[in-house]
Each structure stands twice: as structure tokens, then as C-alpha cells.
């Protein structure tokens, strides 16, 4: 029987299994053995647990005092500064040594030292997004429920899936620029959170908080322009990935722009 004939008689469940097998079989063979890469099931389970925590956590904390996790926050935030700095260095150094092009860079699927090095830092970037789910847990424990916005949850949830797909199928190539810029932004962001965790006496040195959102918006604009160019360029990088990145970056521009307006412009207008 032909493949077409099989697809015509296959049940929806069978088609789902065929699609799932396709997902497993068509990934980057170099990254498949790495933690949380081969199958989407583990990261999906993490995602579902995360949503349960977001929904249930504030309810469990409703009648409890905020948990004092100052020491944990200091260690966590400065550890994330170090991890982000390491990833920024690796993205920069590897792309420089491999003569990456900013205009068109296909994925190097070889087992060359630089090819594996780039794939490895892409995995670390993906894994860092899993670690960053802890941000939400810390908000809940400290009863900072106002921080549990749609933007916060959406951003954390989608990043883990976007970069699972990135490491699974395109560990390197054009995607390196996203990791490079975002790692640098997160050095600044977690430095702010780390300093803020030291105590109220640091607030006078943290006047630059509002500029964090501006920096984040700038990175999304750069990614949008860069990826849009690649949609129309003759470059051996999957357009399906480029389309997802552009759509995602535009959604974040909208959400972060609204956050900036509500946090800094609208509040200032009300005070006047």
C-alpha cells in the first residue's frame, strides 16, 4: 500500500504518533543525546508543572507570610549573571572564530570543534531558560503576585519551547545572534535583581531600572529586523524557524511596549 493510502486510513491517534516519530527522527543527531532535547515530552512535563505552580502557588501562599529567601536570591541572581556572561562569551568567541556572517549563517551540523562548541552553548542557553522558571517560584514564595503577569508567564513558557526546537533542529547558524544578545541583556537584568536583593540600601543605586525594559525592547527590534532580512535572503536556514522568530519577537515587542507604557508613562501621567 502506498504512503498516501496509509495516511488516508490512519486514525488521528496514529497520525499523531507518526508526527511524534517524525519529531524524534529529524533532529540534530549531535544534540539528541543531550539533556531535555531528544523528545518534547520532558520539557512539556516541565511546562505543565510550571503552569500548575503558577495557578496553585498563590492559593497556597494566600494565608501564609512571605518566605525570607534573601540569601537564595542573592546567590541565584549572581549565579545567573555568571552563566549569562559565560554564554555571551561563548556565542561571541565561537561565532568570531568560525567566521560567522551576520547576514546569512547556515547551521554547521558537523562534529568539528567549533560546530560542537556552538551547539553546546545553544544547549546551555536553552537550559538557562529552564532554570529561569525559578524566577516565578521566587515571586510566589515572596508573595509578589503582581509580578505574575501574562507577559511574565508567556515569556517564560514560550522561551523553553522555542529553544527546545532551536537546539533540536538548528543548534547554531542564524540563531546564534538571538542567544548572544539575550545573554548580554540578562547579564544586566540579573545584575539588577542581584543588587536589589542585597537590601533597600541599594535602591539609590538602581535608578536605571526603567532602562531594562528599553534594552529588552531594543533586542527584540534587532532580532525582528535581522530575522526578517533572512526571510527574504537566499540563505540556507529554515524559513519556518525565521517565521516563528519574527512572529514571536513581534508579540514580545507588543507586550513589553505595553508594560513600559503602563509602568512608566501612564503612572507618570496620573501623578501629573
ZAMARGU-4260 file (C-alpha; in steps of 0.2 Angstrom, whole numbers, plus 5000, padded with zeros to 4 digits):
<rodrens>
0) 5000/5000/5000 | 5006/5017/4996 | 5011/5030/5009 | 4996/5040/5003 | 4985/5025/5006
5) 4992/5023/5023 | 4989/5041/5028 | 4971/5040/5022 | 4966/5025/5033 | 4977/5031/5048
10) 4967/5036/5063 | 4970/5054/5071 | 4979/5045/5085 | 4990/5035/5073 | 4994/5051/5063
15) 4999/5059/5080 | 5011/5045/5083 | 5018/5046/5066 | 5021/5065/5068 | 5029/5062/5085
20) 5041/5049/5077 | 5045/5062/5064 | 5049/5075/5078 | 5061/5062/5086 | 5069/5056/5070
25) 5073/5073/5061 | 5083/5082/5075 | 5101/5086/5075 | 5110/5069/5079 | 5123/5078/5089
30) 5111/5086/5101 | 5099/5072/5103 | 5108/5063/5117 | 5109/5079/5127 | 5098/5083/5142
35) 5080/5088/5138 | 5082/5088/5119 | 5078/5071/5111 | 5059/5071/5115 | 5047/5086/5118
40) 5039/5076/5132 | 5051/5080/5146 | 5050/5099/5143 | 5031/5098/5141 | 5030/5090/5158
45) 5041/5104/5165 | 5029/5116/5156 | 5013/5108/5164 | 5021/5108/5181 | 5026/5126/5179
50) 5008/5131/5175 | 5001/5121/5190 | 5013/5131/5201 | 5008/5147/5194 | 4990/5143/5197
55) 4991/5134/5214 | 5006/5143/5221 | 4997/5159/5226 | 4982/5150/5233 | 4994/5140/5245
60) 5003/5156/5250 | 4987/5166/5252 | 4986/5164/5271 | 5005/5162/5274 | 5018/5175/5277
65) 5031/5179/5263 | 5046/5167/5264 | 5063/5175/5268 | 5074/5169/5254 | 5086/5184/5253
70) 5102/5173/5253 | 5095/5161/5240 | 5090/5176/5229 | 5107/5184/5230 | 5116/5168/5226
75) 5104/5164/5212 | 5104/5181/5203 | 5123/5182/5203 | 5125/5164/5198 | 5114/5169/5183
80) 5125/5184/5179 | 5140/5172/5178 | 5130/5160/5167 | 5124/5173/5156 | 5141/5181/5154
85) 5149/5164/5150 | 5136/5161/5137 | 5138/5178/5129 | 5157/5175/5128 | 5154/5158/5120
90) 5142/5164/5107 | 5154/5179/5103 | 5170/5169/5103 | 5164/5154/5094 | 5155/5164/5080
95) 5171/5175/5078 | 5182/5160/5077 | 5171/5152/5064 | 5169/5167/5054 | 5150/5168/5056
100) 5141/5180/5045 | 5128/5192/5052 | 5118/5192/5036 | 5117/5174/5032 | 5124/5159/5043
105) 5118/5141/5040 | 5119/5129/5054 | 5136/5119/5055 | 5129/5101/5058 | 5147/5094/5058
110) 5156/5087/5073 | 5170/5100/5071 | 5176/5108/5087 | 5168/5124/5083 | 5152/5116/5077
115) 5150/5106/5093 | 5155/5122/5103 | 5141/5132/5096 | 5129/5118/5098 | 5134/5116/5116
120) 5132/5135/5120 | 5115/5134/5112 | 5110/5120/5124 | 5116/5130/5139 | 5106/5144/5133
125) 5091/5133/5132 | 5094/5125/5149 | 5096/5143/5156 | 5078/5146/5151 | 5073/5131/5161
130) 5082/5137/5176 | 5074/5154/5174 | 5057/5147/5178 | 5063/5148/5196 | 5060/5167/5194
135) 5041/5163/5195 | 5043/5152/5210 | 5053/5165/5220 | 5039/5178/5216 | 5026/5166/5223
140) 5036/5162/5239 | 5039/5181/5242 | 5020/5184/5238 | 5025/5196/5224 | 5009/5191/5214
145) 5008/5207/5205 | 5024/5201/5196 | 5014/5186/5189 | 5008/5195/5174 | 5003/5187/5157
150) 5019/5194/5150 | 5030/5186/5163 | 5021/5169/5162 | 5020/5169/5142 | 5038/5174/5140
155) 5045/5160/5152 | 5033/5147/5144 | 5037/5151/5126 | 5056/5153/5128 | 5058/5135/5134
160) 5049/5128/5119 | 5057/5140/5106 | 5074/5135/5112 | 5070/5116/5113 | 5066/5117/5095
165) 5081/5128/5092 | 5093/5115/5100 | 5084/5100/5092 | 5084/5106/5074 | 5095/5122/5072
170) 5109/5122/5085 | 5119/5137/5078 | 5118/5146/5062 | 5107/5162/5062 | 5100/5158/5079
175) 5117/5162/5087 | 5113/5181/5087 | 5097/5179/5097 | 5107/5170/5111 | 5121/5182/5110
180) 5111/5197/5113 | 5099/5190/5125 | 5114/5183/5136 | 5121/5201/5137 | 5104/5208/5141
185) 5102/5195/5155 | 5119/5200/5162 | 5112/5217/5165 | 5095/5211/5171 | 5101/5198/5184
190) 5114/5211/5190 | 5100/5222/5194 | 5090/5209/5203 | 5105/5203/5212 | 5109/5221/5218
195) 5091/5224/5223 | 5091/5208/5233 | 5105/5214/5244 | 5093/5226/5253 | 5084/5243/5252
200) 5100/5252/5254 | 5104/5248/5236 | 5089/5256/5229 | 5098/5273/5227 | 5110/5265/5215
205) 5096/5256/5205 | 5089/5272/5196 | 5092/5263/5179 | 5078/5250/5182 | 5067/5258/5168
210) 5080/5256/5156 | 5080/5237/5157 | 5063/5237/5148 | 5071/5248/5135 | 5086/5237/5132
215) 5074/5222/5131 | 5064/5231/5118 | 5079/5235/5108 | 5085/5217/5107 | 5068/5212/5100
220) 5069/5225/5087 | 5086/5220/5082 | 5080/5201/5081 | 5065/5206/5071 | 5075/5216/5058
225) 5088/5203/5057 | 5077/5188/5055 | 5065/5197/5043 | 5080/5201/5032 | 5084/5182/5032
230) 5066/5178/5027 | 5070/5186/5010 | 5088/5182/5008 | 5094/5167/4999 | 5101/5159/5015
235) 5102/5140/5019 | 5092/5142/5036 | 5075/5136/5038 | 5062/5149/5034 | 5050/5140/5046
240) 5061/5145/5060 | 5063/5163/5054 | 5044/5165/5053 | 5042/5158/5071 | 5056/5170/5077
245) 5048/5185/5068 | 5031/5182/5075 | 5037/5179/5092 | 5048/5194/5093 | 5033/5205/5087
250) 5022/5198/5101 | 5036/5202/5114 | 5038/5220/5106 | 5019/5222/5109 | 5019/5215/5127
255) 5035/5224/5133 | 5029/5241/5125 | 5013/5239/5134 | 5022/5235/5150 | 5033/5250/5148
260) 5019/5262/5145 | 5009/5256/5160 | 5024/5256/5171 | 5032/5272/5167 | 5021/5283/5155
265) 5004/5280/5162 | 5009/5281/5180 | 5019/5297/5177 | 5003/5305/5168 | 4992/5300/5183
270) 5004/5309/5195 | 5003/5324/5185
</rodrens>
